[in-house]
Every structure is written in C-alpha cells, then in structure tokens.
Amino acid sequence: MDVVKKGNEWVAQSGGRTVPGTRADRKVDAVRQTAEVAKSRRDPVSVKIHLERGPIQEERTYPRSADPRGSKG
C-alpha cells in the first residue's frame, strides 16, 4: 500500500485503487487509518508513505515482526 496525496486529500492506494477507509484531509490521519487496515490483514503488508511531491518518505511493515532485518547497504 502507498499513502499518497491525491487532489486535496491523502489516501492509501494498492494496485492503483484507493483502499476503503483510508481517505483523510491530513496525512497523519491517512497514515493512522492505513496502519489500522494493514494490521487487520492476515498477510504481512508493506506501507510506503510518500511526501506530497511524490518520493517515498518512509516504509513500514505490518505486523512489525515481518519487518526485514537491517542490512548493510
């Protein structure tokens, strides 16, 4: 899932479609809603949080235990 600015709001998108329940006027609210959706899924989910202009700001994995270990790089 990717949290992106779309028009005047922030949404989570997956496969080019907006994920239900993730629309918000503020980025922080969209990230919170997206985290709740990701936590409710059975399989691990990677959430990429983008800056307003597009580049990735941060990436999170839910559940946290599925997060890959840090590597040299």
Phi and psi restraints in degrees (range 20) as a CNS / XPLOR table:
assign (resid 1 and name C) (resid 2 and name N)
       (resid 2 and name CA) (resid 2 and name C) 1.0 -124.4 20.0 2
assign (resid 2 and name N) (resid 2 and name CA)
       (resid 2 and name C) (resid 3 and name N) 1.0 127.2 20.0 2
assign (resid 2 and name C) (resid 3 and name N)
       (resid 3 and name CA) (resid 3 and name C) 1.0 -91.8 20.0 2
assign (resid 3 and name N) (resid 3 and name CA)
       (resid 3 and name C) (resid 4 and name N) 1.0 115.8 20.0 2
assign (resid 3 and name C) (resid 4 and name N)
       (resid 4 and name CA) (resid 4 and name C) 1.0 -134.6 20.0 2
assign (resid 4 and name N) (resid 4 and name CA)
       (resid 4 and name C) (resid 5 and name N) 1.0 159.4 20.0 2
assign (resid 4 and name C) (resid 5 and name N)
       (resid 5 and name CA) (resid 5 and name C) 1.0 -84.4 20.0 2
assign (resid 5 and name N) (resid 5 and name CA)
       (resid 5 and name C) (resid 6 and name N) 1.0 126.6 20.0 2
assign (resid 5 and name C) (resid 6 and name N)
       (resid 6 and name CA) (resid 6 and name C) 1.0 -132.0 20.0 2
assign (resid 6 and name N) (resid 6 and name CA)
       (resid 6 and name C) (resid 7 and name N) 1.0 105.9 20.0 2
assign (resid 6 and name C) (resid 7 and name N)
       (resid 7 and name CA) (resid 7 and name C) 1.0 68.3 20.0 2
assign (resid 7 and name N) (resid 7 and name CA)
       (resid 7 and name C) (resid 8 and name N) 1.0 -124.8 20.0 2
assign (resid 7 and name C) (resid 8 and name N)
       (resid 8 and name CA) (resid 8 and name C) 1.0 -99.3 20.0 2
assign (resid 8 and name N) (resid 8 and name CA)
       (resid 8 and name C) (resid 9 and name N) 1.0 9.2 20.0 2
assign (resid 8 and name C) (resid 9 and name N)
       (resid 9 and name CA) (resid 9 and name C) 1.0 -134.6 20.0 2
assign (resid 9 and name N) (resid 9 and name CA)
       (resid 9 and name C) (resid 10 and name N) 1.0 166.9 20.0 2
assign (resid 9 and name C) (resid 10 and name N)
       (resid 10 and name CA) (resid 10 and name C) 1.0 -104.9 20.0 2
assign (resid 10 and name N) (resid 10 and name CA)
       (resid 10 and name C) (resid 11 and name N) 1.0 139.1 20.0 2
assign (resid 10 and name C) (resid 11 and name N)
       (resid 11 and name CA) (resid 11 and name C) 1.0 -143.1 20.0 2
assign (resid 11 and name N) (resid 11 and name CA)
       (resid 11 and name C) (resid 12 and name N) 1.0 161.0 20.0 2
assign (resid 11 and name C) (resid 12 and name N)
       (resid 12 and name CA) (resid 12 and name C) 1.0 -99.1 20.0 2
assign (resid 12 and name N) (resid 12 and name CA)
       (resid 12 and name C) (resid 13 and name N) 1.0 136.3 20.0 2
assign (resid 12 and name C) (resid 13 and name N)
       (resid 13 and name CA) (resid 13 and name C) 1.0 -123.1 20.0 2
assign (resid 13 and name N) (resid 13 and name CA)
       (resid 13 and name C) (resid 14 and name N) 1.0 145.9 20.0 2
assign (resid 13 and name C) (resid 14 and name N)
       (resid 14 and name CA) (resid 14 and name C) 1.0 -141.9 20.0 2
assign (resid 14 and name N) (resid 14 and name CA)
       (resid 14 and name C) (resid 15 and name N) 1.0 121.8 20.0 2
assign (resid 14 and name C) (resid 15 and name N)
       (resid 15 and name CA) (resid 15 and name C) 1.0 63.1 20.0 2
assign (resid 15 and name N) (resid 15 and name CA)
       (resid 15 and name C) (resid 16 and name N) 1.0 30.6 20.0 2
assign (resid 15 and name C) (resid 16 and name N)
       (resid 16 and name CA) (resid 16 and name C) 1.0 82.0 20.0 2
assign (resid 16 and name N) (resid 16 and name CA)
       (resid 16 and name C) (resid 17 and name N) 1.0 -1.0 20.0 2
assign (resid 16 and name C) (resid 17 and name N)
       (resid 17 and name CA) (resid 17 and name C) 1.0 -113.5 20.0 2
assign (resid 17 and name N) (resid 17 and name CA)
       (resid 17 and name C) (resid 18 and name N) 1.0 147.9 20.0 2
assign (resid 17 and name C) (resid 18 and name N)
       (resid 18 and name CA) (resid 18 and name C) 1.0 -72.9 20.0 2
assign (resid 18 and name N) (resid 18 and name CA)
       (resid 18 and name C) (resid 19 and name N) 1.0 132.4 20.0 2
assign (resid 18 and name C) (resid 19 and name N)
       (resid 19 and name CA) (resid 19 and name C) 1.0 -78.8 20.0 2
assign (resid 19 and name N) (resid 19 and name CA)
       (resid 19 and name C) (resid 20 and name N) 1.0 124.3 20.0 2
assign (resid 19 and name C) (resid 20 and name N)
       (resid 20 and name CA) (resid 20 and name C) 1.0 -55.5 20.0 2
assign (resid 20 and name N) (resid 20 and name CA)
       (resid 20 and name C) (resid 21 and name N) 1.0 140.0 20.0 2
assign (resid 20 and name C) (resid 21 and name N)
       (resid 21 and name CA) (resid 21 and name C) 1.0 82.5 20.0 2
assign (resid 21 and name N) (resid 21 and name CA)
       (resid 21 and name C) (resid 22 and name N) 1.0 14.3 20.0 2
assign (resid 21 and name C) (resid 22 and name N)
       (resid 22 and name CA) (resid 22 and name C) 1.0 -120.6 20.0 2
assign (resid 22 and name N) (resid 22 and name CA)
       (resid 22 and name C) (resid 23 and name N) 1.0 11.0 20.0 2
assign (resid 22 and name C) (resid 23 and name N)
       (resid 23 and name CA) (resid 23 and name C) 1.0 -81.9 20.0 2
assign (resid 23 and name N) (resid 23 and name CA)
       (resid 23 and name C) (resid 24 and name N) 1.0 136.0 20.0 2
assign (resid 23 and name C) (resid 24 and name N)
       (resid 24 and name CA) (resid 24 and name C) 1.0 -156.9 20.0 2
assign (resid 24 and name N) (resid 24 and name CA)
       (resid 24 and name C) (resid 25 and name N) 1.0 153.3 20.0 2
assign (resid 24 and name C) (resid 25 and name N)
       (resid 25 and name CA) (resid 25 and name C) 1.0 -73.9 20.0 2
assign (resid 25 and name N) (resid 25 and name CA)
       (resid 25 and name C) (resid 26 and name N) 1.0 -30.1 20.0 2
assign (resid 25 and name C) (resid 26 and name N)
       (resid 26 and name CA) (resid 26 and name C) 1.0 -111.1 20.0 2
assign (resid 26 and name N) (resid 26 and name CA)
       (resid 26 and name C) (resid 27 and name N) 1.0 142.1 20.0 2
assign (resid 26 and name C) (resid 27 and name N)
       (resid 27 and name CA) (resid 27 and name C) 1.0 -57.8 20.0 2
assign (resid 27 and name N) (resid 27 and name CA)
       (resid 27 and name C) (resid 28 and name N) 1.0 -45.5 20.0 2
assign (resid 27 and name C) (resid 28 and name N)
       (resid 28 and name CA) (resid 28 and name C) 1.0 -58.6 20.0 2
assign (resid 28 and name N) (resid 28 and name CA)
       (resid 28 and name C) (resid 29 and name N) 1.0 -37.0 20.0 2
assign (resid 28 and name C) (resid 29 and name N)
       (resid 29 and name CA) (resid 29 and name C) 1.0 -70.8 20.0 2
assign (resid 29 and name N) (resid 29 and name CA)
       (resid 29 and name C) (resid 30 and name N) 1.0 -40.2 20.0 2
assign (resid 29 and name C) (resid 30 and name N)
       (resid 30 and name CA) (resid 30 and name C) 1.0 -64.8 20.0 2
assign (resid 30 and name N) (resid 30 and name CA)
       (resid 30 and name C) (resid 31 and name N) 1.0 -40.1 20.0 2
assign (resid 30 and name C) (resid 31 and name N)
       (resid 31 and name CA) (resid 31 and name C) 1.0 -63.7 20.0 2
assign (resid 31 and name N) (resid 31 and name CA)
       (resid 31 and name C) (resid 32 and name N) 1.0 -43.9 20.0 2
assign (resid 31 and name C) (resid 32 and name N)
       (resid 32 and name CA) (resid 32 and name C) 1.0 -61.7 20.0 2
assign (resid 32 and name N) (resid 32 and name CA)
       (resid 32 and name C) (resid 33 and name N) 1.0 -45.6 20.0 2
assign (resid 32 and name C) (resid 33 and name N)
       (resid 33 and name CA) (resid 33 and name C) 1.0 -65.7 20.0 2
assign (resid 33 and name N) (resid 33 and name CA)
       (resid 33 and name C) (resid 34 and name N) 1.0 -39.5 20.0 2
assign (resid 33 and name C) (resid 34 and name N)
       (resid 34 and name CA) (resid 34 and name C) 1.0 -65.4 20.0 2
assign (resid 34 and name N) (resid 34 and name CA)
       (resid 34 and name C) (resid 35 and name N) 1.0 -39.7 20.0 2
assign (resid 34 and name C) (resid 35 and name N)
       (resid 35 and name CA) (resid 35 and name C) 1.0 -61.3 20.0 2
assign (resid 35 and name N) (resid 35 and name CA)
       (resid 35 and name C) (resid 36 and name N) 1.0 -41.4 20.0 2
assign (resid 35 and name C) (resid 36 and name N)
       (resid 36 and name CA) (resid 36 and name C) 1.0 -63.2 20.0 2
assign (resid 36 and name N) (resid 36 and name CA)
       (resid 36 and name C) (resid 37 and name N) 1.0 -42.6 20.0 2
assign (resid 36 and name C) (resid 37 and name N)
       (resid 37 and name CA) (resid 37 and name C) 1.0 -63.9 20.0 2
assign (resid 37 and name N) (resid 37 and name CA)
       (resid 37 and name C) (resid 38 and name N) 1.0 -44.5 20.0 2
assign (resid 37 and name C) (resid 38 and name N)
       (resid 38 and name CA) (resid 38 and name C) 1.0 -62.7 20.0 2
assign (resid 38 and name N) (resid 38 and name CA)
       (resid 38 and name C) (resid 39 and name N) 1.0 -41.1 20.0 2
assign (resid 38 and name C) (resid 39 and name N)
       (resid 39 and name CA) (resid 39 and name C) 1.0 -66.0 20.0 2
assign (resid 39 and name N) (resid 39 and name CA)
       (resid 39 and name C) (resid 40 and name N) 1.0 -26.1 20.0 2
assign (resid 39 and name C) (resid 40 and name N)
       (resid 40 and name CA) (resid 40 and name C) 1.0 -81.5 20.0 2
assign (resid 40 and name N) (resid 40 and name CA)
       (resid 40 and name C) (resid 41 and name N) 1.0 -9.7 20.0 2
assign (resid 40 and name C) (resid 41 and name N)
       (resid 41 and name CA) (resid 41 and name C) 1.0 -84.0 20.0 2
assign (resid 41 and name N) (resid 41 and name CA)
       (resid 41 and name C) (resid 42 and name N) 1.0 150.7 20.0 2
assign (resid 41 and name C) (resid 42 and name N)
       (resid 42 and name CA) (resid 42 and name C) 1.0 -73.5 20.0 2
assign (resid 42 and name N) (resid 42 and name CA)
       (resid 42 and name C) (resid 43 and name N) 1.0 -42.3 20.0 2
assign (resid 42 and name C) (resid 43 and name N)
       (resid 43 and name CA) (resid 43 and name C) 1.0 -87.0 20.0 2
assign (resid 43 and name N) (resid 43 and name CA)
       (resid 43 and name C) (resid 44 and name N) 1.0 154.2 20.0 2
assign (resid 43 and name C) (resid 44 and name N)
       (resid 44 and name CA) (resid 44 and name C) 1.0 -59.4 20.0 2
assign (resid 44 and name N) (resid 44 and name CA)
       (resid 44 and name C) (resid 45 and name N) 1.0 143.2 20.0 2
assign (resid 44 and name C) (resid 45 and name N)
       (resid 45 and name CA) (resid 45 and name C) 1.0 -128.0 20.0 2
assign (resid 45 and name N) (resid 45 and name CA)
       (resid 45 and name C) (resid 46 and name N) 1.0 133.2 20.0 2
assign (resid 45 and name C) (resid 46 and name N)
       (resid 46 and name CA) (resid 46 and name C) 1.0 -99.4 20.0 2
assign (resid 46 and name N) (resid 46 and name CA)
       (resid 46 and name C) (resid 47 and name N) 1.0 128.0 20.0 2
assign (resid 46 and name C) (resid 47 and name N)
       (resid 47 and name CA) (resid 47 and name C) 1.0 -115.7 20.0 2
assign (resid 47 and name N) (resid 47 and name CA)
       (resid 47 and name C) (resid 48 and name N) 1.0 119.4 20.0 2
assign (resid 47 and name C) (resid 48 and name N)
       (resid 48 and name CA) (resid 48 and name C) 1.0 -101.6 20.0 2
assign (resid 48 and name N) (resid 48 and name CA)
       (resid 48 and name C) (resid 49 and name N) 1.0 121.7 20.0 2
assign (resid 48 and name C) (resid 49 and name N)
       (resid 49 and name CA) (resid 49 and name C) 1.0 -100.5 20.0 2
assign (resid 49 and name N) (resid 49 and name CA)
       (resid 49 and name C) (resid 50 and name N) 1.0 119.8 20.0 2
assign (resid 49 and name C) (resid 50 and name N)
       (resid 50 and name CA) (resid 50 and name C) 1.0 -98.0 20.0 2
assign (resid 50 and name N) (resid 50 and name CA)
       (resid 50 and name C) (resid 51 and name N) 1.0 153.2 20.0 2
assign (resid 50 and name C) (resid 51 and name N)
       (resid 51 and name CA) (resid 51 and name C) 1.0 -73.3 20.0 2
assign (resid 51 and name N) (resid 51 and name CA)
       (resid 51 and name C) (resid 52 and name N) 1.0 163.6 20.0 2
assign (resid 51 and name C) (resid 52 and name N)
       (resid 52 and name CA) (resid 52 and name C) 1.0 -56.7 20.0 2
assign (resid 52 and name N) (resid 52 and name CA)
       (resid 52 and name C) (resid 53 and name N) 1.0 -37.0 20.0 2
assign (resid 52 and name C) (resid 53 and name N)
       (resid 53 and name CA) (resid 53 and name C) 1.0 -84.6 20.0 2
assign (resid 53 and name N) (resid 53 and name CA)
       (resid 53 and name C) (resid 54 and name N) 1.0 -2.7 20.0 2
assign (resid 53 and name C) (resid 54 and name N)
       (resid 54 and name CA) (resid 54 and name C) 1.0 124.2 20.0 2
assign (resid 54 and name N) (resid 54 and name CA)
       (resid 54 and name C) (resid 55 and name N) 1.0 -41.0 20.0 2
assign (resid 54 and name C) (resid 55 and name N)
       (resid 55 and name CA) (resid 55 and name C) 1.0 -63.6 20.0 2
assign (resid 55 and name N) (resid 55 and name CA)
       (resid 55 and name C) (resid 56 and name N) 1.0 156.6 20.0 2
assign (resid 55 and name C) (resid 56 and name N)
       (resid 56 and name CA) (resid 56 and name C) 1.0 -72.7 20.0 2
assign (resid 56 and name N) (resid 56 and name CA)
       (resid 56 and name C) (resid 57 and name N) 1.0 128.9 20.0 2
assign (resid 56 and name C) (resid 57 and name N)
       (resid 57 and name CA) (resid 57 and name C) 1.0 -91.3 20.0 2
assign (resid 57 and name N) (resid 57 and name CA)
       (resid 57 and name C) (resid 58 and name N) 1.0 -41.2 20.0 2
assign (resid 57 and name C) (resid 58 and name N)
       (resid 58 and name CA) (resid 58 and name C) 1.0 -158.4 20.0 2
assign (resid 58 and name N) (resid 58 and name CA)
       (resid 58 and name C) (resid 59 and name N) 1.0 152.2 20.0 2
assign (resid 58 and name C) (resid 59 and name N)
       (resid 59 and name CA) (resid 59 and name C) 1.0 -128.3 20.0 2
assign (resid 59 and name N) (resid 59 and name CA)
       (resid 59 and name C) (resid 60 and name N) 1.0 133.6 20.0 2
assign (resid 59 and name C) (resid 60 and name N)
       (resid 60 and name CA) (resid 60 and name C) 1.0 -126.1 20.0 2
assign (resid 60 and name N) (resid 60 and name CA)
       (resid 60 and name C) (resid 61 and name N) 1.0 149.5 20.0 2
assign (resid 60 and name C) (resid 61 and name N)
       (resid 61 and name CA) (resid 61 and name C) 1.0 -119.3 20.0 2
assign (resid 61 and name N) (resid 61 and name CA)
       (resid 61 and name C) (resid 62 and name N) 1.0 134.7 20.0 2
assign (resid 61 and name C) (resid 62 and name N)
       (resid 62 and name CA) (resid 62 and name C) 1.0 -122.4 20.0 2
assign (resid 62 and name N) (resid 62 and name CA)
       (resid 62 and name C) (resid 63 and name N) 1.0 131.4 20.0 2
assign (resid 62 and name C) (resid 63 and name N)
       (resid 63 and name CA) (resid 63 and name C) 1.0 -71.0 20.0 2
assign (resid 63 and name N) (resid 63 and name CA)
       (resid 63 and name C) (resid 64 and name N) 1.0 160.7 20.0 2
assign (resid 63 and name C) (resid 64 and name N)
       (resid 64 and name CA) (resid 64 and name C) 1.0 -58.9 20.0 2
assign (resid 64 and name N) (resid 64 and name CA)
       (resid 64 and name C) (resid 65 and name N) 1.0 -31.3 20.0 2
assign (resid 64 and name C) (resid 65 and name N)
       (resid 65 and name CA) (resid 65 and name C) 1.0 -64.3 20.0 2
assign (resid 65 and name N) (resid 65 and name CA)
       (resid 65 and name C) (resid 66 and name N) 1.0 -18.8 20.0 2
assign (resid 65 and name C) (resid 66 and name N)
       (resid 66 and name CA) (resid 66 and name C) 1.0 -88.5 20.0 2
assign (resid 66 and name N) (resid 66 and name CA)
       (resid 66 and name C) (resid 67 and name N) 1.0 -2.7 20.0 2
assign (resid 66 and name C) (resid 67 and name N)
       (resid 67 and name CA) (resid 67 and name C) 1.0 -67.6 20.0 2
assign (resid 67 and name N) (resid 67 and name CA)
       (resid 67 and name C) (resid 68 and name N) 1.0 128.8 20.0 2
assign (resid 67 and name C) (resid 68 and name N)
       (resid 68 and name CA) (resid 68 and name C) 1.0 -65.6 20.0 2
assign (resid 68 and name N) (resid 68 and name CA)
       (resid 68 and name C) (resid 69 and name N) 1.0 150.3 20.0 2
assign (resid 68 and name C) (resid 69 and name N)
       (resid 69 and name CA) (resid 69 and name C) 1.0 -67.3 20.0 2
assign (resid 69 and name N) (resid 69 and name CA)
       (resid 69 and name C) (resid 70 and name N) 1.0 150.7 20.0 2
assign (resid 69 and name C) (resid 70 and name N)
       (resid 70 and name CA) (resid 70 and name C) 1.0 -61.6 20.0 2
assign (resid 70 and name N) (resid 70 and name CA)
       (resid 70 and name C) (resid 71 and name N) 1.0 149.2 20.0 2
assign (resid 70 and name C) (resid 71 and name N)
       (resid 71 and name CA) (resid 71 and name C) 1.0 -135.6 20.0 2
assign (resid 71 and name N) (resid 71 and name CA)
       (resid 71 and name C) (resid 72 and name N) 1.0 158.7 20.0 2
assign (resid 71 and name C) (resid 72 and name N)
       (resid 72 and name CA) (resid 72 and name C) 1.0 -67.8 20.0 2
assign (resid 72 and name N) (resid 72 and name CA)
       (resid 72 and name C) (resid 73 and name N) 1.0 140.0 20.0 2
